[in-house]
């Protein structure tokens, strides 16, 4: 019915005296509010799931970056390269680290 347009109970209760069938009106208002609550709860749960998935993705990306950074630094040390001359690897994204390996350490390509 027309209650679904606005689920603010105070708005609808203010027009209760004008309703010919007050009990039917209140019953519909109750059902509408229950449905609205369920929909809002599902929306909140969906947002929480999306946030958890985004955090998991960020954590995975950070782990992959730390892994590649460690591989690059260890390889540079094995090649007797001063690691202070390397760019700041921790500030790079995974894709940037992969590109850095392709450009400067192609022998490490097996790790990407």
C-alpha positions as a Markdown table, in Angstrom:
| # | Residue | x | y | z |
|---|---|---|---|---|
| 1 | Unk | 0.0 | 0.0 | 0.0 |
| 2 | Unk | 1.1 | 3.6 | 0.4 |
| 3 | Unk | 3.0 | 3.1 | 3.6 |
| 4 | Unk | 6.0 | 1.8 | 1.8 |
| 5 | Unk | 7.0 | 5.2 | 0.6 |
| 6 | Unk | 7.9 | 6.4 | 4.1 |
| 7 | Unk | 8.8 | 4.2 | 7.0 |
| 8 | Unk | 9.0 | 6.9 | 9.6 |
| 9 | Unk | 6.3 | 5.8 | 12.1 |
| 10 | Unk | 5.7 | 9.2 | 13.5 |
| 11 | Unk | 4.7 | 10.6 | 10.1 |
| 12 | Unk | 2.2 | 7.7 | 9.7 |
| 13 | Unk | 0.9 | 7.9 | 13.3 |
| 14 | Unk | 0.1 | 11.5 | 12.8 |
| 15 | Unk | -2.4 | 10.6 | 10.1 |
| 16 | Unk | -3.9 | 7.7 | 12.1 |
| 17 | Unk | -7.0 | 9.8 | 13.2 |
| 18 | Unk | -7.9 | 10.3 | 9.6 |
| 19 | Unk | -7.9 | 6.6 | 8.8 |
| 20 | Unk | -11.3 | 4.8 | 8.4 |
| 21 | Unk | -9.9 | 1.4 | 9.5 |
| 22 | Unk | -7.3 | 2.3 | 12.2 |
| 23 | Unk | -6.5 | -1.3 | 13.1 |
| 24 | Unk | -5.8 | -2.3 | 9.5 |
| 25 | Unk | -3.7 | 0.8 | 9.1 |
| 26 | Unk | -1.7 | 0.0 | 12.2 |
| 27 | Unk | -1.3 | -3.6 | 11.1 |
| 28 | Unk | 0.0 | -2.5 | 7.7 |
| 29 | Unk | 2.3 | 0.0 | 9.4 |
| 30 | Unk | 3.7 | -2.7 | 11.7 |
| 31 | Unk | 4.4 | -5.0 | 8.7 |
| 32 | Unk | 6.0 | -2.2 | 6.7 |
| 33 | Unk | 8.3 | -1.3 | 9.6 |
| 34 | Unk | 9.3 | -5.0 | 10.1 |
| 35 | Unk | 10.1 | -5.3 | 6.4 |
| 36 | Unk | 12.0 | -2.1 | 6.4 |
| 37 | Unk | 14.0 | -3.3 | 9.4 |
| 38 | Unk | 14.9 | -6.5 | 7.7 |
| 39 | Unk | 15.9 | -4.7 | 4.5 |
| 40 | Unk | 18.1 | -2.3 | 6.4 |
| 41 | Unk | 19.7 | -5.2 | 8.4 |
| 42 | Unk | 20.4 | -7.0 | 5.1 |
| 43 | Unk | 21.9 | -3.8 | 3.7 |
| 44 | Unk | 24.1 | -3.4 | 6.7 |
| 45 | Unk | 25.3 | -7.0 | 6.5 |
| 46 | Unk | 26.0 | -6.6 | 2.8 |
| 47 | Unk | 28.1 | -3.5 | 3.5 |
| 48 | Unk | 30.0 | -5.3 | 6.3 |
| 49 | Unk | 30.7 | -8.2 | 4.0 |
| 50 | Unk | 32.0 | -5.8 | 1.3 |
| 51 | Unk | 34.2 | -4.1 | 3.8 |
| 52 | Unk | 35.6 | -7.4 | 5.1 |
| 53 | Unk | 36.3 | -8.5 | 1.5 |
| 54 | Unk | 38.0 | -5.2 | 0.8 |
| 55 | Unk | 40.2 | -5.5 | 3.9 |
| 56 | Unk | 41.1 | -9.1 | 3.0 |
| 57 | Unk | 42.0 | -8.0 | -0.5 |
| 58 | Unk | 44.2 | -5.2 | 0.9 |
| 59 | Unk | 45.9 | -7.6 | 3.3 |
| 60 | Unk | 46.6 | -10.1 | 0.5 |
| 61 | Unk | 48.1 | -7.2 | -1.6 |
| 62 | Unk | 50.2 | -6.1 | 1.3 |
| 63 | Unk | 51.5 | -9.7 | 1.9 |
| 64 | Unk | 52.3 | -10.0 | -1.8 |
| 65 | Unk | 54.2 | -6.7 | -1.7 |
| 66 | Unk | 56.2 | -7.7 | 1.4 |
| 67 | Unk | 57.1 | -11.0 | -0.3 |
| 68 | Unk | 58.4 | -9.4 | -3.5 |
| 69 | Unk | 60.2 | -6.7 | -1.5 |
| 70 | Unk | 62.0 | -9.3 | 0.5 |
| 71 | Unk | 62.9 | -11.3 | -2.7 |
| 72 | Unk | 64.3 | -8.1 | -4.3 |
| 73 | Unk | 66.3 | -7.1 | -1.3 |
| 74 | Unk | 67.7 | -10.6 | -0.7 |
| 75 | Unk | 68.6 | -10.9 | -4.4 |
| 76 | Unk | 70.3 | -7.5 | -4.4 |
| 77 | Unk | 72.3 | -8.5 | -1.3 |
| 78 | Unk | 73.4 | -11.7 | -3.0 |
| 79 | Unk | 74.5 | -9.7 | -6.1 |
| 80 | Unk | 76.4 | -7.4 | -3.7 |
| 81 | Unk | 74.3 | -4.4 | -4.6 |
| 82 | Unk | 74.1 | -1.8 | -1.9 |
| 83 | Unk | 70.4 | -2.0 | -0.9 |
| 84 | Unk | 70.4 | 1.7 | 0.0 |
| 85 | Unk | 70.6 | 2.4 | -3.7 |
| 86 | Unk | 67.3 | 0.6 | -4.3 |
| 87 | Unk | 64.2 | 2.7 | -4.6 |
| 88 | Unk | 61.8 | 2.8 | -1.7 |
| 89 | Unk | 60.2 | -0.5 | -2.4 |
| 90 | Unk | 57.7 | -0.5 | 0.5 |
| 91 | Unk | 55.8 | 2.4 | -1.1 |
| 92 | Unk | 55.2 | 0.6 | -4.3 |
| 93 | Unk | 52.1 | -1.4 | -5.3 |
| 94 | Unk | 52.3 | -5.0 | -6.3 |
| 95 | Unk | 52.0 | -4.0 | -10.0 |
| 96 | Unk | 54.8 | -1.4 | -9.6 |
| 97 | Unk | 57.0 | -4.0 | -7.9 |
| 98 | Unk | 56.4 | -6.5 | -10.8 |
| 99 | Unk | 57.3 | -3.8 | -13.3 |
| 100 | Unk | 60.4 | -2.9 | -11.3 |
| 101 | Unk | 61.5 | -6.6 | -11.3 |
| 102 | Unk | 60.8 | -6.8 | -15.1 |
| 103 | Unk | 62.9 | -3.6 | -15.7 |
| 104 | Unk | 65.8 | -4.1 | -13.3 |
| 105 | Unk | 65.9 | -7.8 | -12.2 |
| 106 | Unk | 64.4 | -9.9 | -15.0 |
| 107 | Unk | 65.9 | -13.0 | -13.5 |
| 108 | Unk | 63.4 | -12.6 | -10.6 |
| 109 | Unk | 60.5 | -12.8 | -13.1 |
| 110 | Unk | 59.7 | -16.4 | -11.9 |
| 111 | Unk | 58.5 | -14.9 | -8.6 |
| 112 | Unk | 55.8 | -12.7 | -10.1 |
